[in-house]
Structure formats: C-alpha cells, structure tokens
Amino acid sequence: MVQAGTTQVGGRVGIVGTGHRARMYTTAVSERPDSQLVALCDLNSERMKHHQKLLKDLGRPAATEYHPDDFEKMLDEQKLDVLVVTTVDATHHLYIVPALKKGIRVLTEKPMTTDVPKCKLILDTVEETKGSLQVLFNYRYNPVHWKVEEVIASGKIGNVKSVHFEWLLDTVHGADYFRRWHRYKDKSGGLMVHKSSHHFDLVNFWINAKPKEVFGMGSLAFYGAENGAKSGWARDYYRARDSEAASDDPFAIHLEDEPGLKALYADAEHVDNYHRDMNVFAKDITIEDDMAVLVKYNTGATMTYHLTAYSPWEGYRVMFNGDKGRLELEVVESEYRVPTKKGGAADGVVHGEKALPQDGGAKITLQPLWGKAEKVPFQVGVGGHGGGDERMLDQIFGPRPGQVEKDSAVTRLSANQVDGALAMAVGLAANESFKSGKLVKIDDLLGVVL
Ligand SMILES: NC(=O)c1ccc[n+]([C@@H]2O[C@H](COP(=O)([O-])OP(=O)(O)OC[C@H]3O[C@@H](n4cnc5c(N)ncnc54)[C@H](O)[C@@H]3O)[C@@H](O)[C@H]2O)c1
C-alpha cells in the first residue's frame, strides 16, 4: 500500500467533482505522459464535458464519464491508481471511503470533510484499510510557508509560546464565498472549516503542535440582507445574470465575462439549477464573515486568530513569540481591488490560479532577543497560491517532462488524515463555540485523542 507523502509518478487517475478546482488536476495529469485521466464523475454532465475539452486541447484521450450513482462501478471498471476528490466539501467522504476500501490512493481537497461523524468515518476507514489518504493542503507547499517552519524548527526563536494570526479576504475573493454553495454551512462548514482549515493546518505544521482547546466568537457582520440594508451596499436582485441592478454592482460576478466561468457554470446551470452568481446581500446565508478565535495547543502555546472576509486588501500577518525571539510573516496578496462591471475585464475575479493584480509581496522578519531585526531570504514562488500548487502537483504526480523536482522539501510537506482532522477540528470547535459561547475541547468534540 502506498503511503501518503510518497512520490508516485504515473498511473490511472480518476477525478470526482469536475468543477473549477478540478481543472488544475485535469491539466496536471494530462501534462505528464506517465499519468492518464481515465474517469470523470460529477452530478453535472456539462461540467464533465468542459474537462473532456481540456483533455482534447492537451492532446489526451477522452475519459469515461460517470454519474455519482455509478461511482462504485467506476472504481470497478477503471482500475484506478489514484482518485482525486474535488466535490463540494460536505460530500468528500462519499468518495474517499469507498475508494480507500478498494485500495486506491486518495487525494482529497481540503477541508477533509465538514463534521465529526464524517471525520470519524474517514479516520476509521484509513485505519481499517491501512490505505493512503492525502489532504491537499497546497498552502504548505508555498516556499514562504515552509521557510517559516524551517526557521522555527531551527530553534532561532526558541520555544514558541504564542501566535498572533490575522487573515484578510477582500471584497472580491471574500465576497465570492457568499455567492456560491460555500455560503451554506451544511455544504462548506462555514469559512472556519472551508477556508481557515488551511490556516489552522499551517499553524499546526509551523509550531509542530496539536490544538486542544478553542473559544470563538463569529458573526455575519457585513454580507447578508440585513447588513447590506444597513450599510447601503445591497442591491435588489437574486443573481447577477440578466440583472440590470447587478450590472455595475461591485459585489457581483459576471459569469459570461470569463470563459472558464461561463463554460463551467453559466452554460451548465440548466442541468442542476446551480447559480454561482448569487447576491451576497441575501437572506439565506448561514455562514459568518467575521470570526475571532482563541486556541490552546498541547505544547502550551496559544493563538489569537481573526478572519475577515470584507477587507479592502487581501493577505495575512502572522507573529510567533518564542523564548529566544520573534518571527513575523507578512504577505500582501493584493493591495487593493478595482471593481469590475458587466462586460469588463474579468481577469483576477477567481482567486488562486495566479498571483493577484496588485501583488504586494511577502516578507519574513526574524528578531532575536537583544538583537536587531533581520529579513529572512526565501524562494519566491510563482503561480497559483504562491507557487504552492505547482510544487504540490510535482510531489503527487512527479515533475513535468524535462523538469527536475523543484525541491526535496516537498515530500515532508504532505498532509495525511490526522493532519486533515486536526485542521478541520479547530474550525468545527470554533463553530460550536460561536453557538454555545463556551470553550470547546477538541478531544471531547472528536471523541478521540489524535
Ligand atoms: N486548496 C485550494 O486552494 C482550493 C481552491 C478551490 C477549491 N478547493 C476545494 O476544491 C473542492 C471543489 O471546489 P470548486 O471551487 O471546484 O467548486 P465547484 O463548485 O466549482 O465544483 C464542485 C463540483 O462538485 C460537483 N458535485 C457537487 N456535489 C456532488 C456530489 N454529491 N457528487 C459528485 N459531484 C458533486 C459539482 O457539480 C461541481 O462540478 C472543494 O472541496 C474546495 O474546498 C480548494
């Protein structure tokens, strides 16, 4: 059985959930001659067609298409080596579990899943099958992030006592979570699980610790019908498509202005009635946009964390206080955004595929006790998610022909089912604390000590 984290080049690959994120995997597999994408599975046949077109454009044979009802059949017929799971977050377990039972190596997008019963099912299945599950935390593969881990592991700031972490999403990228399925907690787990599991995973990885106790306060403070009416930002429409009111709304997305969005969603909505361009100031939003969280780790370290989804700039600041010094990371992904209007340039409306238009760079600053602050050099990543996507793909599928593996550090960056569970658990615990107003113990929440 192949263990998560080992580099495995080649093989028969299937993808379940053929939406936006899956395009990166379709392309990556197709660009490596030793791998072949043989099977696609999705509820929406039009979205699968878009992936068939990608395959054709890359000169690769068509994949066999399956409806989710025939997923077991797909596993039996296609003899997969690898399954990539890129469906809606709350459905990941439906595919992870049967594939592991058939001995297939599974790569799942984050979050691993969205609630405790599904998490337990996944952990138990990995245990029973001794299978290989990798959670695709691409942020770990961004060179600036693994440099932070290297500096802390080197002992230069001593033992980490506390972390202060603020993450800002702007009113383009942040707003996008409120237009799509992500705005429903039962589908995404809310931003605490869907988005912050990346950040909580990074902290677990950076300080080599396990989260134990969580307290949080979260609210829908900016998006949603009531807030929009109070601030004056709300416009009266259900979705942007064919709406005059949305045509110059800075919070709207115009699917027809970007070919990928048009093909995947506007041209596919007749199949499942999924509207990816809903009004962010709607009544039915069930997730938060402003969240304050306190975490205590098994090492005794604490973290103060804040996520804001309606900021004018996008990026993050993290500070680590150690008993020998302090380390600070600042990343400005986008200094400001210019709103797009219907018919305008849609470049940059979708986050993650490439650097944002007003990229402000990153810096790491190290300051020992009694010493001057110094800049820590690091490799600058190029491409989606600070270069993290490319490195992660090289680790999974091997480098593209003619390229060498970018860095030997990549194999140790791989995250397994326990990493996936611990990252998600902080978000789930925060969600519980938002409701109860009480501190939540992770071991009690999960019913197991990881
Ligand atoms: N790591 C990252 O940086 C990153 C970035 C974006 C998305 N993601 C993750 O990738 C996954 C997909 O996100 P996306 O942005 O591509 O969303 P999307 O809406 O574009 O795609 C989701 C796809 O899943 C399909 N689907 C929904 N329910 C299904 C079911 N029960 N069975 C089979 N297919 C089903 C939908 O039809 C759709 O094609 C999510 O888990 C998300 O969290 C990760």
The ligand as an ORCA input file, in Angstrom:
! r2SCAN-3c Opt
* xyz 0 1
  N      -6.842     24.182     -1.998
  C      -7.345     25.205     -2.642
  O      -6.683     26.207     -2.807
  C      -8.737     25.106     -3.194
  C      -9.225     26.092     -4.065
  C     -10.522     25.963     -4.539
  C     -11.302     24.894     -4.169
  N     -10.814     23.954     -3.323
  C     -11.641     22.788     -2.927
  O     -11.957     22.045     -4.093
  C     -13.275     21.485     -3.990
  C     -14.105     21.935     -5.202
  O     -14.242     23.342     -5.189
  P     -14.575     24.142     -6.529
  O     -14.216     25.551     -6.269
  O     -14.009     23.443     -7.696
  O     -16.172     24.030     -6.542
  P     -17.128     23.847     -7.815
  O     -18.479     24.192     -7.357
  O     -16.557     24.561     -8.988
  O     -17.010     22.295     -8.126
  C     -17.607     21.299     -7.335
  C     -18.072     20.182     -8.262
  O     -18.597     19.118     -7.465
  C     -19.780     18.654     -8.102
  N     -20.601     17.989     -7.086
  C     -21.384     18.553     -6.126
  N     -21.936     17.606     -5.346
  C     -21.505     16.424     -5.826
  C     -21.724     15.080     -5.466
  N     -22.514     14.733     -4.424
  N     -21.125     14.115     -6.176
  C     -20.311     14.419     -7.219
  N     -20.083     15.667     -7.638
  C     -20.656     16.663     -6.942
  C     -20.428     19.894     -8.691
  O     -21.338     19.559     -9.711
  C     -19.195     20.619     -9.208
  O     -18.877     20.265    -10.530
  C     -13.825     21.961     -2.653
  O     -13.623     20.946     -1.679
  C     -12.976     23.169     -2.304
  O     -12.857     23.362     -0.918
  C      -9.537     24.032     -2.854
*
